[in-house]
Amino acid sequence: MHRTLAIPEVVSLVFEEVASRPPGIPSPADRPYGAVGLARLARTCRAFSDPALNLLWKSQYTIIPLLRCFPPHLWEITGSGAPDDPKIFRPQSSIMHSDCARVLSYSSRIREITLGHDLTGLPKDLPLPVLEVLNVLGVGCLLPNVQHLGWSPNDPTVFPYITLFLGSALSSVHLTVLPTLPHLSLLSHLAAKFPTLRKVSISEPSSTVVNATIVLAVSSLVLAMTNAKEVRVPYLHAEAYLHLASLTSLEILEVHALWGVSSPKLGAHPHPCFQSLRDLNLRSFTIEGATGLVTMLSNPPLKSLYLIVNASPSASTMQAFFATLADHASHSHLTHLDVHIGESLDPVSYSGTLLVLPPLLTFQNLRYVSLELPFGMAIDDSWCSSLASPHLEELVLEPRGSPPSSVRLAALVAFARDCPVLRELSLPVDATDTAALTLPLQPRVRQTNLRRVRFPDSPIRSAPPVARFLSSLFPCIDRFNAFAPEENGSLLWDQVAELLPVLTDVRAEVEVYWTSRAEALNSPSRSPHILRHYVGCQGFSK
């Protein structure tokens, strides 16, 4: 809205002009001249008003705008509103039901609200005196049409007032749960009170000590959900996990651990499990436990798998996991694979190539692959050629330990040739063989989408040929990082990083020159003297 429309006098002039009658035109008593224009203007304003207000109020991160809808004499307001000086509302006169009419007319437009805490842990923009007044006033739910509630204040004194923000249309919640009786009691009965609930995300402060009571409350919530679409919880009982496995509506699941389950086998499954699952996020599992849970998959349209395992497994258990994944996940749907295993170096060095990684080649449409494994990957040129596909956008292989990589730098031609949308590449390479880098490529292979390159634990002997090869193959690299097992090799990689932007600029200038030269030769009318010079040099006459 233009600033002038905030001036009442200007708005009055606009309406008077619309309603005015030009000289010489009679105005019938039953239909003044400007009535049609005024009616159209009113309908236009109304047509814009409601959609604009709905969008304006749809998502909120504070209740301060609602408090401003009360009559101004009700509050004493202090604070500038800066992060270190928040506004504080204190009631200074009695609030009547009639004072809530304007508030409720706007609060009914809110569909999403997220209420949190400041850096000190105190509730952010949730003044306790105001909540007490609203609760005593008996307005019921302050947000009758809210569909998503995010609640993460760390102060348990404000939690009893969460009912002010729980509407009958609630379908999604994100709650930070404190180990207090009110919190756990609400969790246990939340799904029963709100049958429309389909998305649940439960988190806990890092200082919380998990116990059976918390796990029971979270599991009770999950067991009561019969139409769950998205569930993100820290812990579950095995019974709750099996309940989720039976739901055909579940698409997203994140769980950190199964409480009280020592064996990964959860029993027989007479019916298909996780038929609609698209995203699976498992954290703090053992590799055996993750393998047992993946076994329950009934070839769902799984697109994304994220796995974190703290303990370093053996080669055989890693082989079992990837083989099980290949047997139970859709080969055509999986596009994102993110696996982080082990926090420390495995004292036993073994290869992850022949036994562990080949099952990944069965997934035809992988786009994002990130593997951080506790062993060396003896991957070779042929393995890279097999993994390179037109869909691949990110490939991150972060092995730890030995044996060293057998991927020659020249093998990166496969990624340039077969991965046109590849944006990030990280894997160990062997850059010591520079003879193969000088061979001309016919036709020339060049990939211009790759931006980020990382070569961890990669030996190198000479920087210039490596830099020339990389700048020719991937001319648009803007973030480069590499290091070698020995200090001298790391210094050579630093030289490569310095040479890459220089070579890229030189190649760009050369291409601009030859492009302009070709255009000039093909356009006699634009540069006839260049064409005559070219013809003369070739020994031709006109």
N, C-alpha and C positions, 0 to 999 in steps of 0.2 A: 504494500500500500504506500502511495506517495505521502511524503511528510505533510503536505498541505491538507490532506484529507483528515488529519488529526485536529484540524482547527474547525470548531463548530460553525463559525461564520462562513467559511469557504464551502462547507457542505450545504449550508442553507442557500447560498447563492446558486449552487448547482441545481438544487431542487426547484428553486424559483424560476430559473431559466428553462428547465424542462416543462414547468407548468404554465409559463407565460404564453400569451396569445399575440401573434404578430399583428401589427396595425392593419385594419381593414378586413379582418376575418371575424365574422360574428361568432359569438359563443352561446350555443343553445343552453337554456337553463338546465336541461336534463343531462347534458354531457359537456362539461367544460372542455376546452381545447386540449389542455395538457393532461387530461385524465389517463388517456391511453399510454402516453409516455411514462407517466408516474407509475402506472400499474406494471408496465414492462420492467422499469428500473427496480421496483420492489421485488418482482419475481426473480430478476437476475441476481440481486443481492442475496436473496434467500437461497437460491440455487448454489451460490458459492459459499455461503456462510456455514451451513451445516457440514458439508464435506471438509471444509478448511478447519473447523473447530474439532471435528472428529480426528483428523490427522494430527492436529496440534496437541491434543490431549492423549493420543493413543498410547504413547510410551513415556513413562515418567521415572525419574530416578530420585525423587524427593516429594514430600507432601507439602512443601512450602507454597507452590502455586495454589493448592487447595485452601491453605490457611489464609491466603490473601483474598479469597473470595468471601470470607466472613466480613461483616461490617468492621471498619478499621478501628473503631473505638473499643473493640473487645480485647485487643492485644496491646501489650507493651513490648515493643520490638527493639532489641539491642544487637549490636554487631554490624559490621560492614558487609558481611557475606564473603569476605576473603577466606582462603583456606585456613589461615591462622586466626581468623576472627569470624566464626560462623554466626549467622543470624540466630537469635534466641527469641522465641515467642513465649510470653507469660500472660496468662489470663488476668485481666484487670477489672472485669465486670461479668455479671451473670450472662450466660448464653442461653437463649431461648430456642425452641424448636423452629420458630420462624426464621431464625438467623441461619439455619442450615439449608434453606430452600435453594439458594443460588449455588451453594457448594455441591449439593447432590445433583443439580442439573448438569454440572460439569464433570463431576466424578463418575457419572454413569457412562461417560465417553472413554474412560481409561480402560485399556485392554491389557496393558503390561506395566508392571511396576517392579523396580529393583531397589531395595532398601538395604543399605550396608552400614559400615562403621568407618570412622576416620582413622588417621594414623595412630592415634592414641588408644584405639580399641573401643571408644565410646560410640554410641549410636549416632549416625550421621543424619541430621535433619529430622530426628524423631524426638522432639521435646516431650519428656515424660509428663509434665503438667498438662500439656495439650491432649495427649492420649488419654489421660485420666478424665479430663472434662468430656471428651467425646464418648468415652465408655459409659460414664454416669448419665450422659444425656440420652443414651439409649437409641442412637441412630442405627444400631444394628451394623450391617456391613457398609463401610464407607465407600466401597468400590463394588457395586452390585454386579457389574458386567466384566470384571477382571478375569482374564483367561490365563495369564502367567504371573506368578509371584516369585521374586527372588528375595530371600530373607537371609541376611548374614550378620546382624548386629551381635557383638560378643557380650553384650550386657544382658544377663538373664532377667533383669527387672522389667524390661520392655516386652519380653516374649508373651506374657499373658494377653497383650493387646494385638497379637497377630490376627485374632479373629475379626478385627476391623477390616482386614484386607483379604479375607477369604470369601469370595463370592460363589454363588451357586453354579456359575459357568466355568469354574476353575478347571483347567485341563493340563496345566504344566506348573511345576514348582521346582525351585532350587533352594534348598534349605541347608544352612550351616547348623549342625546339631551339636548342642552342648549336652554333656552327661548329667542333665537334671531331669527330675521327674516330669515337669510340664512338657519339656521337649519330647521325651520318649513317649509320654502318653499321647501327645498329638500324633506322632508318627504312627503309632499302632492303630489309630482310628481314622487316619486321614482319608484313605481310599474308601472306607465305608461311608463317610460323610459326604464325599464328593465322587460319585460314580462316574463323572465325566473325566476324571483324572487319567491321562494317558502318558504323560512325560514326567519322570521323577529324577531329580539329581540331588543326591545327599553327599555333603562333605562334612568334615570335622576339623576343628583347630588342630594344628600340629602337636600341641601339648596334650591332647586327649589320649588317655590310656584306654585302649579298647577292652571291653569286657563282655561277658555273655549277655548282659542286660541290653546293651546298645545293639548288639547283633540281633537279638530277639526282636527288638522294636523295628529295626529296618526290615527284617525278614517278614514280620507280620504285615507291614505295609505292602511289601511286594506280593505276598500271598493273597491279599485282598484285591489286587488289581487283576481284572479279568479281560481288559482290553488294552494292555500296556503296549505302547509303541516305542518308547525310549526309556531305558533304566540305567542310571549311573549311580552306583553305590559302592562304598568301600568294602563291606563284608556281607556275606550271605550264609545262611544255613543251606545245607545240601537240598533240603526239601523245597526251599524257595527257588533255588536254581533249577530244580527239576520242574517246578511249576512254570517258570519262565520258558523252559525248553518246550513245553507243551502249547504255548500260545502261538497262534498263527499270525497275530498282529505285531509281534515284537520285531523291530527292525534294527535297533541300536542297543548294545549291551556293553557296559563297562563295569567290571567287578575286580576288586584288588585281591581278594582271597576268599576261600570257602572256609567257614568256621567249623572246627571240629571234624574236618575230613582229612584223614591221614592217607587214604588210598585214592588215587585218581579215578578209580572205577566207581561210578555212582549207581550201579545196578543195571538190570536189563531195561531196554527201551523198546517196547512192543510197537510204539507209534513213532512216526517221523518227528525229529526234534529240530527246533529253530528253522522252520520252513521258510520264513520270510526275512531272516537275519541278513543285514547288509554290512553293519560295522560291529566288529568284536574287539574289545580292548581288555586285555588281561595284564594285571600288574602284580608284582610280588609273589608270583607263582613259582613253584619249581618247574623244571622242564618236563618232568614226569606228570605233574598235575595238569599243566597246559596241554600235554599230549592227550591225557584222558578226557579233558573237556572238548578238545577238537574232535575226538572220536565220536562225540554225540551229534556232530553236524550231519545233516541229511542232505548234502549237496545243495545248500541254500544259495541264493544269489549274493553270496558274500563278496563285497567290493573292497573292504578294508580290514586288515588285521594288524593290531598293534600289540606287541608283547614285550614285557620287561621281566627278566629273570635275574635275580641277584647272584645266585650261586653258579659257579662255572660247572657245566655238565661235562660228561664224557662224549667222545665221538659217537658212540653207539646210541646214546639217548638223543643227541642232536639229529642223527640219521633217522631215528624213529619219529621224531617230531615232524620234520619236513616231509617224510614219506607219508605220514598220517594226514598231514595237511593236503598233500596232493591227492590222496584217496577220498577225502571227505568234503573238499571245497570245490566249487565250480571252477573249471579251468578257463572258462570264457568270461566270468564276471570279475574275478579278483584283479584289481588295478593298483591297490596300495598295500605294500608289505613293509612293515617297520618292526624290526626285531633287535632288541638290545639284551645281550646275555653276558652275565659275569661282571664283577666289579674289580677283580684282580687277575693277574696273569695266571693262566693255568700252568702248573709246574711241569705238566707233561706236554711236549710238543707233538702235535699231530696235524695232519692235513685235513682241511675241510672241503676238499674238492670231490674226490671220487665217491665218497659215501654220503656227504651232507647236502651239497648244493645242487646236484643234477635234478632233483625233483622240481626245482624252481623253473626249469626250462619247459615244464608241461603247461605252465600258465601263459596263455598266448597274448594277453592284453595288459600285462604289467606296465604301469606308467610311472609309479614311484616305488623304488626299491631302496631300503636303507637297512643294512646288516652290520651290526656291531658285535663281533663274535670274539670269544676268548682264545682263538687259535689262529695260526697262520693259514692263509688261503693259497694253496698251490694252484691257483687258476692259471690258465694258459691262453694263448691266442684263440684257439678254437672255441673255448668256453665263452670268451667275449663275443665272438662272431655269432654264437648261438643265442646269446642273450640280447644282442642288438635287435631292436624291432622298431617299426615306424611309430609305435605308441609311446615309447620310453621317453619320459621327460626328466626324471632325476634318478641317478644311480649312485649310491653311496655305499661303498664296501670298506669297512674299518676293521681289519683284522688286528689281532694283538699276538705277538710272539712269532715263532718260526713255523714252517719254512718260508723263505722269501718268495715274492711273486715271480711267476714265470711269464707274465704278460709283457711282451716287448712294446716299446713306445709305438712302433710301426703298426701294431694291431689296432690302434685307435682309429685307423682309417675306416674300420667297420662301423664305428659309432658315427663318424662323419657321413658315411655313405648311406647307412640304413636307419639313422635316428634323426630325422629332420627337425623334430621339436625338442630335442634334448637341451635342457637348460643348465643342469648341474651334473658334474662328473667327479667322483672321488673314488680312487682305487689305487693300490700300490702297483707300480710299473718298474720295469727294468730298462733304464735309459742308457745303459752302457754300450749297446750296439748301435753306433751312429752310422754305420755303413748303409744300412737299409733306409735311413732317413734321407739320403741324397738321391735316391732313385726317383726319376720323374714319374708323376702319376698321369696316365692317359686314359680317359680324360681327367682333367684336374678335379679333385674332390675338395669341396669346401662347405662347411656348415656354419651358418651365421647366427644361430640361436643360442649356442653355448656361451654362457656368461661366467659361470663359476667353475673353477677347476682346482682339484686338490690331489696331490700325489704323496700319500704318507709312506714313510719307510721305504723310499725308492732310491736305489743306487744310480749314480750318474758319473760320467767321466769328463764330459766337455759340454759347456753351456751354449756356445753359438749355434751348433747344428740342431740342438734340441729346441732352442728358441725359434729358429727359422722354420723348423718343421711344424711346431705348434701354431705359429702365427699364420702360416699358409693354410693349415687345416681348419683352424678355428680363429678367424681374424677378429672376432668380437669379444674375446675374453677380457673381462674387466676386474675379476677377482681371482688371483692366483696364489696358491700356497702349496709348498712342497718341502720335504726334508728327507735326508738320507740317514742310513744307520751310522755313518761316520761324519765327523764335523766338517771335513773338507768337502764332502758331497753336499751338505746343507748349504755351504757357501756358494757352490756352483749353482744350486737351485735359486739362491738369491740373485745371482747374475741373470738367470733366465727370467725371473720376475721383472728385473730392470730392463731387459732387452725387449720383452714382449710389446709394451706400448710404443716403443720407438719403431720397431719393425711394422707394427700395425699402421702407424701414421705414414711410413714410407710407402707401404703397399697401397694405401688409400690414395696417396698423391700420384703414384704411378698409374693406377687405374683411371683416375680422373684425366690424366694427361692423354692416355691412349684412347679413352672414350671420346674426348673432345677432338682428337686427331682423326678418329674414324668418322665422326659426324661431319667434320670439315671436308674430308675426302668424298663423302657421299652427298654433299650439298654444294654443287658448283656455284649456284647463284649466291650462296652466302659467303663462300671463300674461294673465288675463282683463281686468285693468285696462288693459293696453296695447291690447287688441282693442277695448274699449269706447271708449277715447280715439280710436282710429283710425276707428271707425265714426261717432262723433260728429263728427269733423272732416270726414268726407266728406258729412255732411248726411243720413245714414240713421238711421232709428229701428229699434228692436228689434222 
